[in-house]
Amino acid sequence: MHLTDHISDVQLNEYLDNESADRAEIETHLDSCDECAARLSALQALFTDLDSLPEVTLSTNLAARFTSDRKLVPQLPRWLTLTASLQAAAALVALIVAIPFFSIMLPKIEAPSFTELLFELQSIWASWLDALSNYQLPNYQFTDLPTYPVELSTLFIALAIVSIFWIFGNGLLLRNQTK
């Protein structure tokens, strides 16, 4: 601080609060500068007057004006919202890509009866049990295992069903987190 400089109001307040690091320099300046000494005296008088005022309680609670009556809805983290959106977009793209295959394969698909499905499941289960009962180490050849051809349309239908369940599951998951 130079002799031509005056002490700022912030510095005077810090000096009065005993928070100033330049306390010795301020006191030296106050001894030589009548203007800054007068401002310090006025500030001390103001604080004395403020301290002498009686404590007054407010007739109305001002805090009620600034607090919200509604509960704030918690926001999901941005990364979670972005991830779910990208996953939903990827599932939608997969469905759109699969639609032409559905239109080609749907006329060829015959809906089997419930009994036929159960009979096919039972025969698959029995053949797997037979394969497992014939399993021998280390001479067993994997070519002896029965293979089951899966049509491309069945894979696309399974993909579509899984995608739909996935989209609805994520929607329910995200909806439950915002409540």
MDTraj code that builds the backbone (N, CA, C; nanometers):
import mdtraj as md
import numpy as np

residues = "MET HIS LEU THR ASP HIS ILE SER ASP VAL GLN LEU ASN GLU TYR LEU ASP ASN GLU SER ALA ASP ARG ALA GLU ILE GLU THR HIS LEU ASP SER CYS ASP GLU CYS ALA ALA ARG LEU SER ALA LEU GLN ALA LEU PHE THR ASP LEU ASP SER LEU PRO GLU VAL THR LEU SER THR ASN LEU ALA ALA ARG PHE THR SER ASP ARG LYS LEU VAL PRO GLN LEU PRO ARG TRP LEU THR LEU THR ALA SER LEU GLN ALA ALA ALA ALA LEU VAL ALA LEU ILE VAL ALA ILE PRO PHE PHE SER ILE MET LEU PRO LYS ILE GLU ALA PRO SER PHE THR GLU LEU LEU PHE GLU LEU GLN SER ILE TRP ALA SER TRP LEU ASP ALA LEU SER ASN TYR GLN LEU PRO ASN TYR GLN PHE THR ASP LEU PRO THR TYR PRO VAL GLU LEU SER THR LEU PHE ILE ALA LEU ALA ILE VAL SER ILE PHE TRP ILE PHE GLY ASN GLY LEU LEU LEU ARG ASN GLN THR LYS".split()
xyz = np.array([
    [0.0848, -0.1160, 0.0000],
    [0.0000, 0.0000, 0.0000],
    [0.0902, 0.1233, 0.0000],
    [0.0601, 0.2137, -0.0903],
    [0.1391, 0.3366, -0.1014],
    [0.0747, 0.4464, -0.0197],
    [0.1525, 0.5505, 0.0068],
    [0.1007, 0.6618, 0.0875],
    [-0.0113, 0.7355, 0.0157],
    [-0.0116, 0.7338, -0.1176],
    [-0.1165, 0.8047, -0.1928],
    [-0.2432, 0.7222, -0.2035],
    [-0.2351, 0.5929, -0.1807],
    [-0.3512, 0.5055, -0.1875],
    [-0.4322, 0.5184, -0.0591],
    [-0.5616, 0.4968, -0.0726],
    [-0.6482, 0.4939, 0.0446],
    [-0.6898, 0.3496, 0.0711],
    [-0.7295, 0.3245, 0.1915],
    [-0.7743, 0.1905, 0.2313],
    [-0.9148, 0.1688, 0.1769],
    [-0.9387, 0.0514, 0.1188],
    [-1.0719, 0.0209, 0.0645],
    [-1.1676, -0.0136, 0.1788],
    [-1.2966, -0.0100, 0.1486],
    [-1.3983, -0.0457, 0.2487],
    [-1.3833, -0.1904, 0.2926],
    [-1.3462, -0.2780, 0.1995],
    [-1.3268, -0.4196, 0.2327],
    [-1.2125, -0.4331, 0.3323],
    [-1.1030, -0.3608, 0.3080],
    [-0.9890, -0.3668, 0.3986],
    [-1.0253, -0.3119, 0.5364],
    [-1.1062, -0.2040, 0.5405],
    [-1.1495, -0.1473, 0.6695],
    [-1.2361, -0.2459, 0.7464],
    [-1.3262, -0.3129, 0.6776],
    [-1.4117, -0.4129, 0.7437],
    [-1.3291, -0.5298, 0.7958],
    [-1.2329, -0.5755, 0.7169],
    [-1.1457, -0.6835, 0.7631],
    [-1.0639, -0.6385, 0.8847],
    [-1.0204, -0.5114, 0.8841],
    [-0.9443, -0.4578, 0.9971],
    [-1.0303, -0.4563, 1.1242],
    [-1.1565, -0.4132, 1.1104],
    [-1.2467, -0.4095, 1.2262],
    [-1.2808, -0.5493, 1.2777],
    [-1.2852, -0.6464, 1.1870],
    [-1.3170, -0.7850, 1.2256],
    [-1.1933, -0.8622, 1.2694],
    [-1.0778, -0.7962, 1.2732],
    [-0.9497, -0.8608, 1.3063],
    [-0.9185, -0.9762, 1.2114],
    [-0.9519, -0.9581, 1.0841],
    [-0.9286, -1.0610, 0.9825],
    [-0.8245, -1.0173, 0.8804],
    [-0.7655, -0.9007, 0.8983],
    [-0.6724, -0.8462, 0.8002],
    [-0.5317, -0.9014, 0.8210],
    [-0.4681, -0.9347, 0.7105],
    [-0.3291, -0.9807, 0.7155],
    [-0.2327, -0.8620, 0.7137],
    [-0.2817, -0.7466, 0.6662],
    [-0.1989, -0.6254, 0.6557],
    [-0.2283, -0.5284, 0.7703],
    [-0.2503, -0.5793, 0.8864],
    [-0.2919, -0.4965, 1.0002],
    [-0.1896, -0.3856, 1.0319],
    [-0.0613, -0.4156, 1.0311],
    [0.0421, -0.3159, 1.0638],
    [0.0456, -0.2050, 0.9587],
    [0.0346, -0.2422, 0.8307],
    [0.0350, -0.1413, 0.7246],
    [-0.0887, -0.0529, 0.7330],
    [-0.2033, -0.1118, 0.7644],
    [-0.3270, -0.0332, 0.7752],
    [-0.3167, 0.0652, 0.8906],
    [-0.2651, 0.0208, 1.0048],
    [-0.2510, 0.1108, 1.1198],
    [-0.1541, 0.2251, 1.0883],
    [-0.0456, 0.1958, 1.0166],
    [0.0491, 0.3008, 0.9770],
    [-0.0199, 0.4015, 0.8864],
    [-0.0998, 0.3494, 0.7905],
    [-0.1713, 0.4384, 0.6990],
    [-0.2759, 0.5213, 0.7732],
    [-0.3469, 0.4608, 0.8683],
    [-0.4498, 0.5333, 0.9428],
    [-0.3877, 0.6472, 1.0260],
    [-0.2660, 0.6274, 1.0747],
    [-0.1978, 0.7323, 1.1511],
    [-0.1638, 0.8522, 1.0635],
    [-0.1397, 0.8289, 0.9349],
    [-0.0964, 0.9374, 0.8465],
    [-0.2082, 0.9917, 0.7579],
    [-0.3244, 0.9232, 0.7471],
    [-0.4316, 0.9651, 0.6552],
    [-0.5573, 0.9962, 0.7349],
    [-0.5919, 1.1239, 0.7408],
    [-0.7112, 1.1658, 0.8150],
    [-0.8402, 1.1165, 0.7482],
    [-0.8406, 1.1102, 0.6155],
    [-0.9618, 1.0672, 0.5437],
    [-0.9956, 0.9210, 0.5770],
    [-0.8971, 0.8330, 0.5738],
    [-0.9209, 0.6914, 0.6044],
    [-0.9539, 0.6726, 0.7524],
    [-0.8911, 0.7534, 0.8404],
    [-0.9203, 0.7454, 0.9833],
    [-1.0645, 0.7877, 1.0092],
    [-1.1120, 0.8896, 0.9353],
    [-1.2511, 0.9351, 0.9511],
    [-1.3479, 0.8272, 0.9017],
    [-1.3151, 0.7618, 0.7904],
    [-1.4014, 0.6534, 0.7405],
    [-1.4053, 0.5381, 0.8391],
    [-1.2907, 0.5061, 0.9032],
    [-1.2864, 0.4007, 1.0041],
    [-1.3717, 0.4380, 1.1238],
    [-1.3642, 0.5633, 1.1672],
    [-1.4451, 0.6089, 1.2811],
    [-1.5939, 0.6013, 1.2485],
    [-1.6309, 0.6406, 1.1260],
    [-1.7726, 0.6344, 1.0851],
    [-1.8206, 0.4901, 1.0818],
    [-1.7360, 0.4007, 1.0328],
    [-1.7708, 0.2583, 1.0275],
    [-1.7858, 0.1999, 1.1675],
    [-1.6970, 0.2377, 1.2596],
    [-1.7068, 0.1915, 1.3988],
    [-1.8344, 0.2437, 1.4635],
    [-1.8698, 0.3699, 1.4362],
    [-1.9927, 0.4275, 1.4923],
    [-2.1155, 0.3546, 1.4382],
    [-2.1126, 0.3217, 1.3100],
    [-2.2250, 0.2477, 1.2491],
    [-2.2426, 0.1118, 1.3154],
    [-2.1322, 0.0398, 1.3335],
    [-2.1415, -0.0922, 1.3964],
    [-2.1874, -0.0811, 1.5418],
    [-2.1461, 0.0244, 1.6125],
    [-2.1902, 0.0459, 1.7506],
    [-2.3399, 0.0717, 1.7537],
    [-2.3890, 0.1552, 1.6606],
    [-2.5329, 0.1822, 1.6537],
    [-2.6120, 0.0553, 1.6209],
    [-2.5593, -0.0256, 1.5280],
    [-2.6285, -0.1498, 1.4913],
    [-2.6327, -0.2473, 1.6090],
    [-2.5235, -0.2526, 1.6848],
    [-2.5199, -0.3434, 1.7994],
    [-2.6139, -0.2977, 1.9107],
    [-2.6413, -0.1674, 1.9168],
    [-2.7276, -0.1164, 2.0246],
    [-2.8766, -0.1305, 1.9926],
    [-2.9107, -0.1638, 1.8700],
    [-3.0524, -0.1790, 1.8341],
    [-3.1117, -0.3007, 1.9041],
    [-3.2406, -0.2908, 1.9436],
    [-3.3047, -0.4055, 2.0103],
    [-3.3331, -0.5174, 1.9081],
    [-3.3395, -0.6412, 1.9593],
    [-3.3736, -0.7557, 1.8757],
    [-3.5230, -0.7510, 1.8452],
    [-3.5586, -0.7624, 1.7199],
    [-3.6983, -0.7571, 1.6773],
    [-3.7317, -0.8893, 1.6100],
    [-3.8440, -0.9483, 1.6517],
    [-3.8899, -1.0695, 1.5850],
    [-3.9903, -1.0310, 1.4771],
    [-3.9855, -1.0998, 1.3667],
    [-4.0754, -1.0698, 1.2556],
    [-4.2158, -1.1214, 1.2861],
    [-4.3147, -1.0482, 1.2390],
    [-4.4532, -1.0902, 1.2617],
    [-4.4942, -1.2029, 1.1667],
    [-4.4304, -1.2117, 1.0510],
    [-4.4590, -1.3201, 0.9567],
    [-4.3295, -1.3933, 0.9239],
    [-4.3449, -1.5193, 0.8897],
    [-4.2302, -1.6014, 0.8556],
    [-4.1967, -1.5804, 0.7081],
    [-4.0844, -1.5163, 0.6818],
    [-4.0442, -1.4908, 0.5438],
    [-3.9914, -1.6157, 0.4744],
    [-3.9480, -1.7123, 0.5503],
    [-3.8927, -1.8343, 0.4899],
    [-3.9996, -1.9101, 0.4121],
    [-4.1258, -1.8999, 0.4544],
    [-4.2336, -1.9711, 0.3851],
    [-4.2502, -1.9214, 0.2423],
    [-4.2164, -1.7950, 0.2153],
    [-4.2285, -1.7415, 0.0796],
    [-4.1244, -1.7999, -0.0142],
    [-4.0134, -1.8441, 0.0410],
    [-3.9038, -1.8892, -0.0426],
    [-3.8904, -2.0408, -0.0487],
    [-3.9680, -2.1128, 0.0297],
    [-3.9632, -2.2583, 0.0244],
    [-4.0786, -2.3075, -0.0608],
    [-4.0536, -2.4141, -0.1317],
    [-4.1538, -2.4697, -0.2214],
    [-4.2452, -2.5653, -0.1448],
    [-4.3739, -2.5573, -0.1739],
    [-4.4694, -2.6502, -0.1135],
    [-4.4641, -2.7859, -0.1816],
    [-4.4307, -2.7839, -0.3103],
    [-4.4236, -2.9095, -0.3853],
    [-4.2913, -2.9784, -0.3595],
    [-4.2971, -3.1103, -0.3645],
    [-4.1722, -3.1859, -0.3556],
    [-4.1055, -3.1820, -0.4924],
    [-3.9759, -3.1609, -0.4925],
    [-3.9026, -3.1589, -0.6176],
    [-3.8864, -3.3013, -0.6697],
    [-3.9057, -3.3163, -0.7989],
    [-3.8900, -3.4463, -0.8623],
    [-3.7402, -3.4673, -0.8849],
    [-3.6844, -3.5761, -0.8319],
    [-3.5406, -3.5967, -0.8522],
    [-3.5119, -3.6250, -0.9992],
    [-3.4039, -3.5702, -1.0474],
    [-3.3635, -3.5896, -1.1858],
    [-3.2668, -3.7074, -1.1943],
    [-3.2837, -3.7861, -1.2981],
    [-3.1908, -3.8962, -1.3210],
    [-3.0565, -3.8395, -1.3662],
    [-2.9495, -3.9103, -1.3352],
    [-2.8199, -3.8637, -1.3864],
    [-2.8225, -3.8602, -1.5382],
    [-2.7532, -3.7628, -1.5932],
    [-2.7539, -3.7441, -1.7374],
    [-2.7003, -3.8674, -1.8112],
    [-2.5974, -3.9325, -1.7555],
    [-2.5391, -4.0487, -1.8221],
    [-2.6387, -4.1632, -1.8291],
    [-2.7234, -4.1778, -1.7243],
    [-2.8210, -4.2863, -1.7242],
    [-2.9296, -4.2617, -1.8283],
    [-2.9754, -4.1379, -1.8374],
    [-3.0761, -4.1033, -1.9368],
    [-3.0210, -4.1227, -2.0773],
    [-2.8969, -4.0806, -2.0994],
    [-2.8350, -4.0956, -2.2309],
    [-2.8162, -4.2428, -2.2657],
    [-2.7723, -4.3227, -2.1690],
    [-2.7514, -4.4658, -2.1935],
    [-2.8834, -4.5343, -2.2296],
    [-2.9874, -4.5067, -2.1528],
    [-3.1175, -4.5683, -2.1808],
    [-3.1704, -4.5243, -2.3169],
    [-3.1499, -4.3978, -2.3516],
    [-3.1954, -4.3486, -2.4819],
    [-3.1204, -4.4160, -2.5953],
    [-2.9894, -4.4305, -2.5797],
    [-2.9104, -4.4970, -2.6840],
    [-2.9480, -4.6445, -2.6975],
    [-2.9742, -4.7108, -2.5856],
    [-3.0149, -4.8512, -2.5916],
    [-3.1508, -4.8647, -2.6602],
    [-3.2428, -4.7750, -2.6276],
    [-3.3743, -4.7790, -2.6905],
    [-3.3628, -4.7532, -2.8403],
    [-3.2760, -4.6593, -2.8787],
    [-3.2559, -4.6301, -3.0206],
    [-3.1963, -4.7512, -3.0930],
    [-3.1010, -4.8180, -3.0286],
    [-3.0402, -4.9370, -3.0894],
    [-3.1441, -5.0478, -3.1056],
    [-3.2305, -5.0671, -3.0067],
    [-3.3353, -5.1695, -3.0164],
    [-3.4341, -5.1337, -3.1276],
    [-3.4664, -5.0055, -3.1388],
    [-3.5587, -4.9625, -3.2434],
    [-3.4978, -4.9842, -3.3820],
    [-3.3694, -4.9532, -3.3971],
    [-3.3018, -4.9756, -3.5253],
    [-3.3013, -5.1247, -3.5578],
    [-3.2753, -5.2096, -3.4580],
    [-3.2751, -5.3547, -3.4809],
    [-3.4129, -5.4014, -3.5259],
    [-3.5170, -5.3476, -3.4659],
    [-3.6532, -5.3847, -3.5071],
    [-3.6825, -5.3387, -3.6493],
    [-3.6402, -5.2164, -3.6831],
    [-3.6656, -5.1648, -3.8179],
    [-3.5909, -5.2481, -3.9219],
    [-3.4687, -5.2878, -3.8891],
    [-3.3920, -5.3719, -3.9812],
    [-3.4576, -5.5091, -3.9955],
    [-3.5182, -5.5604, -3.8902],
    [-3.5771, -5.6945, -3.8929],
    [-3.7136, -5.6978, -3.9608],
    [-3.7811, -5.5858, -3.9770],
    [-3.9172, -5.5838, -4.0339],
    [-3.9223, -5.6456, -4.1739],
    [-3.8301, -5.6139, -4.2650],
    [-3.8397, -5.6798, -4.3975],
    [-3.8280, -5.8317, -4.3890],
    [-3.7492, -5.8824, -4.2978],
    [-3.7364, -6.0272, -4.2834],
    [-3.8663, -6.0876, -4.2305],
    [-3.9358, -6.0143, -4.1448],
    [-4.0651, -6.0630, -4.0947],
    [-4.1650, -6.0736, -4.2081],
    [-4.1696, -5.9726, -4.2940],
    [-4.2684, -5.9748, -4.4025],
    [-4.2400, -6.0873, -4.5013],
    [-4.1128, -6.1248, -4.5174],
    [-4.0781, -6.2355, -4.6078],
    [-4.1120, -6.3688, -4.5419],
    [-4.0836, -6.3816, -4.4129],
    [-4.0943, -6.5098, -4.3457],
    [-4.2331, -6.5373, -4.2869],
    [-4.3114, -6.4356, -4.2590],
    [-4.4401, -6.4575, -4.1930],
    [-4.5360, -6.5456, -4.2716],
    [-4.5464, -6.5296, -4.4036],
    [-4.6384, -6.6201, -4.4752],
    [-4.5967, -6.7670, -4.4652],
    [-4.4674, -6.7957, -4.4472],
    [-4.4192, -6.9334, -4.4411],
    [-4.4366, -6.9946, -4.3026],
    [-4.4590, -6.9138, -4.2027],
    [-4.4656, -6.9645, -4.0651],
    [-4.6051, -7.0197, -4.0381],
    [-4.6067, -7.1406, -3.9888],
    [-4.7328, -7.2011, -3.9476],
    [-4.7309, -7.2110, -3.7961],
    [-4.8367, -7.1694, -3.7349],
    [-4.8443, -7.1736, -3.5893],
    [-4.8763, -7.3163, -3.5456],
    [-4.7830, -7.3820, -3.4759],
    [-4.8120, -7.5182, -3.4299],
    [-4.9100, -7.5149, -3.3115],
    [-4.9763, -7.6249, -3.2927],
    [-5.0696, -7.6321, -3.1816],
    [-4.9912, -7.6502, -3.0521],
    [-5.0590, -7.6301, -2.9422],
    [-4.9962, -7.6422, -2.8118],
    [-4.9439, -7.7845, -2.7892],
    [-5.0194, -7.8829, -2.8359],
    [-4.9774, -8.0226, -2.8188],
    [-4.8519, -8.0517, -2.8997],
    [-4.8457, -7.9986, -3.0218],
    [-4.7265, -8.0199, -3.1023],
    [-4.6039, -7.9572, -3.0358],
    [-4.6200, -7.8390, -2.9782],
    [-4.5086, -7.7741, -2.9083],
    [-4.4621, -7.8574, -2.7900],
    [-4.5566, -7.9067, -2.7117],
    [-4.5186, -7.9886, -2.5967],
    [-4.4500, -8.1177, -2.6404],
    [-4.5015, -8.1777, -2.7474],
    [-4.4399, -8.3010, -2.7977],
    [-4.2971, -8.2736, -2.8471],
    [-4.2774, -8.1619, -2.9178],
    [-4.1441, -8.1275, -2.9665],
    [-4.0490, -8.0983, -2.8501],
    [-4.0959, -8.0269, -2.7486],
    [-4.0128, -8.0004, -2.6304],
    [-3.9762, -8.1302, -2.5593],
    [-4.0726, -8.2207, -2.5498],
    [-4.0458, -8.3482, -2.4840],
    [-3.9430, -8.4290, -2.5626],
    [-3.9539, -8.4311, -2.6931],
    [-3.8582, -8.5076, -2.7742],
    [-3.7191, -8.4438, -2.7679],
    [-3.7123, -8.3111, -2.7653],
    [-3.5822, -8.2438, -2.7515],
    [-3.5207, -8.2776, -2.6166],
    [-3.6014, -8.2735, -2.5124],
    [-3.5524, -8.3045, -2.3772],
    [-3.5027, -8.4490, -2.3695],
    [-3.5791, -8.5392, -2.4282],
    [-3.5386, -8.6808, -2.4261],
    [-3.4088, -8.7011, -2.5040],
    [-3.3953, -8.6348, -2.6187],
    [-3.2715, -8.6522, -2.6958],
    [-3.1521, -8.5921, -2.6222],
    [-3.1719, -8.4816, -2.5501],
    [-3.0632, -8.4244, -2.4701],
    [-3.0263, -8.5185, -2.3557],
    [-3.1250, -8.5770, -2.2927],
    [-3.0949, -8.6724, -2.1849],
    [-3.0190, -8.7930, -2.2399],
    [-3.0596, -8.8406, -2.3587],
    [-2.9874, -8.9515, -2.4211],
    [-2.8434, -8.9124, -2.4514],
    [-2.8254, -8.7907, -2.5029],
    [-2.6905, -8.7448, -2.5353],
    [-2.6057, -8.7335, -2.4094],
    [-2.6666, -8.6854, -2.3025],
    [-2.5927, -8.6729, -2.1765],
    [-2.5610, -8.8102, -2.1166],
    [-2.6527, -8.9038, -2.1311],
    [-2.6268, -9.0372, -2.0748],
    [-2.5189, -9.1107, -2.1538],
    [-2.5029, -9.0763, -2.2799],
    [-2.4004, -9.1392, -2.3626],
    [-2.2677, -9.0646, -2.3582],
    [-2.2596, -8.9620, -2.2806],
    [-2.1387, -8.8800, -2.2759],
    [-2.0255, -8.9593, -2.2115],
    [-1.9143, -8.9664, -2.2805],
    [-1.7973, -9.0383, -2.2303],
    [-1.6748, -8.9504, -2.2483],
    [-1.5908, -8.9546, -2.1504],
    [-1.4645, -8.8815, -2.1583],
    [-1.3536, -8.9788, -2.1907],
    [-1.2584, -8.9486, -2.2619],
    [-1.2344, -8.8414, -2.3582],
    [-1.2679, -8.8832, -2.5005],
    [-1.3305, -9.0003, -2.5198],
    [-1.3520, -9.0538, -2.6536],
    [-1.4785, -9.0017, -2.7212],
    [-1.5532, -8.9193, -2.6542],
    [-1.6811, -8.8757, -2.7088],
    [-1.6596, -8.7772, -2.8227],
    [-1.7320, -8.7929, -2.9294],
    [-1.7254, -8.7019, -3.0430],
    [-1.8476, -8.6114, -3.0413],
    [-1.8228, -8.4838, -3.0575],
    [-1.9344, -8.3877, -3.0535],
    [-2.0217, -8.3963, -3.1774],
    [-1.9788, -8.4653, -3.2768],
    [-2.0628, -8.4809, -3.3957],
    [-2.1811, -8.5727, -3.3689],
    [-2.1748, -8.6496, -3.2595],
    [-2.2854, -8.7383, -3.2261],
    [-2.4024, -8.6647, -3.1624],
    [-2.3808, -8.5415, -3.1153],
    [-2.4896, -8.4664, -3.0527],
    [-2.5930, -8.4281, -3.1580],
    [-2.7179, -8.4366, -3.1223],
    [-2.8200, -8.3973, -3.2197],
    [-2.8153, -8.2459, -3.2427],
    [-2.8384, -8.2062, -3.3644],
    [-2.8437, -8.0635, -3.3966],
    [-2.9871, -8.0283, -3.4332],
    [-3.0233, -7.9088, -3.3975],
    [-3.1595, -7.8630, -3.4231],
    [-3.1521, -7.7395, -3.5107],
    [-3.2032, -7.7502, -3.6310],
    [-3.1983, -7.6327, -3.7182],
    [-3.2962, -7.5257, -3.6676],
    [-3.2465, -7.4047, -3.6653],
    [-3.3304, -7.2923, -3.6235],
    [-3.3449, -7.2007, -3.7438],
    [-3.4679, -7.1713, -3.7774],
    [-3.4924, -7.0860, -3.8930],
    [-3.4585, -6.9417, -3.8591],
    [-3.4233, -6.8681, -3.9608],
    [-3.3884, -6.7276, -3.9442],
    [-3.5076, -6.6473, -3.8923],
    [-3.6258, -6.6826, -3.9363],
    [-3.7449, -6.6093, -3.8914],
    [-3.7666, -6.6268, -3.7414],
    [-3.7371, -6.7447, -3.6894],
    [-3.7527, -6.7682, -3.5454],
    [-3.6558, -6.6802, -3.4673],
    [-3.5330, -6.6678, -3.5177],
    [-3.4361, -6.5810, -3.4505],
    [-3.4816, -6.4355, -3.4517],
    [-3.5354, -6.3886, -3.5658],
    [-3.5814, -6.2497, -3.5740],
    [-3.7021, -6.2249, -3.4839],
    [-3.7912, -6.3197, -3.4762],
    [-3.9069, -6.3047, -3.3875],
    [-3.8607, -6.3015, -3.2424],
    [-3.7671, -6.3888, -3.2074],
    [-3.7135, -6.3885, -3.0713],
    [-3.6449, -6.2560, -3.0415],
    [-3.5679, -6.2030, -3.1376],
    [-3.5020, -6.0732, -3.1201],
    [-3.6051, -5.9629, -3.0996],
    [-3.7117, -5.9650, -3.1766],
    [-3.8154, -5.8627, -3.1636],
    [-3.8829, -5.8699, -3.0266],
    [-3.9155, -5.9896, -2.9826],
    [-3.9820, -6.0055, -2.8532],
    [-3.8912, -5.9610, -2.7390],
    [-3.7645, -6.0016, -2.7457],
    [-3.6695, -5.9610, -2.6412],
    [-3.6517, -5.8092, -2.6419],
    [-3.6445, -5.7482, -2.7601],
    [-3.6289, -5.6024, -2.7700],
    [-3.7487, -5.5302, -2.7100],
    [-3.8673, -5.5793, -2.7395],
    [-3.9888, -5.5150, -2.6853],
    [-3.9920, -5.5259, -2.5340],
    [-3.9630, -5.6450, -2.4820],
    [-3.9587, -5.6600, -2.3361],
    [-3.8511, -5.5712, -2.2746],
    [-3.7389, -5.5598, -2.3429],
    [-3.6284, -5.4777, -2.2919],
    [-3.6689, -5.3313, -2.2859],
    [-3.7338, -5.2817, -2.3920],
    [-3.7769, -5.1415, -2.3956],
    [-3.8780, -5.1145, -2.2846],
    [-3.9787, -5.2000, -2.2700],
    [-4.0785, -5.1787, -2.1655],
    [-4.0170, -5.1930, -2.0267],
    [-3.9252, -5.2864, -2.0096],
    [-3.8585, -5.3027, -1.8794],
    [-3.7783, -5.1806, -1.8418],
    [-3.7038, -5.1250, -1.9373],
    [-3.6287, -5.0023, -1.9089],
    [-3.7230, -4.8860, -1.8800],
    [-3.8332, -4.8793, -1.9511],
    [-3.9305, -4.7736, -1.9235],
    [-3.9853, -4.7832, -1.7828],
    [-4.0191, -4.9031, -1.7396],
    [-4.0682, -4.9212, -1.6027],
    [-3.9593, -4.8906, -1.5015],
    [-3.8381, -4.9320, -1.5286],
    [-3.7266, -4.9053, -1.4378],
    [-3.7039, -4.7551, -1.4233],
    [-3.7025, -4.6834, -1.5329],
    [-3.6790, -4.5396, -1.5276],
    [-3.7970, -4.4661, -1.4641],
    [-3.9183, -4.5130, -1.4889],
    [-4.0346, -4.4475, -1.4300],
    [-4.0339, -4.4656, -1.2774],
    [-3.9950, -4.5814, -1.2271],
    [-3.9925, -4.6060, -1.0844],
    [-3.8838, -4.5248, -1.0154],
    [-3.7757, -4.4928, -1.0830],
    [-3.6677, -4.4146, -1.0201],
    [-3.7041, -4.2682, -1.0079],
    [-3.7944, -4.2163, -1.0916],
    [-3.8292, -4.0750, -1.0838],
    [-3.9376, -4.0479, -0.9818],
    [-4.0004, -4.1476, -0.9282],
    [-4.1077, -4.1237, -0.8301],
    [-4.0521, -4.1110, -0.6913],
])
top = md.Topology()
chain = top.add_chain()
for i, resn in enumerate(residues, 1):
    res = top.add_residue(resn, chain, resSeq=i)
    for name in ("N", "CA", "C"):
        top.add_atom(name, md.element.get_by_symbol(name[0]), res)
traj = md.Trajectory(xyz[None], top)
